[in-house]
Amino acid sequence: MQTATTMSSSEHEHERLESKMREVFEDEMKKLSEDLQNVLADDIVTVFLNRIGLFMKIEAKKKRYTRTKRILNP
């Protein structure tokens, strides 16, 4: 694992979100080994960030389409 001084802001944010996921799902995850808890928290955060990125792209395309549609059909 990298030190805080060499981590990018996105890596720092990923670890911060992982920590929050461990807190939120503490009761469910305590049944797992620490290694599996780490894997699960990383997976949850990765999927969440990928999904947010996808939704942001969809929203951006939707706004471009709507703007273009308005320009072509005043």
Protein Blocks (a to p, Z undefined) as FASTA:
>chain_A
ZZfklpcfklmmmmmmmmmmmmmmmmmmmmpcfklmmmmmmmmmmmmmmmmmmmmmmmmm
mmmmmmmmmmmmZZ
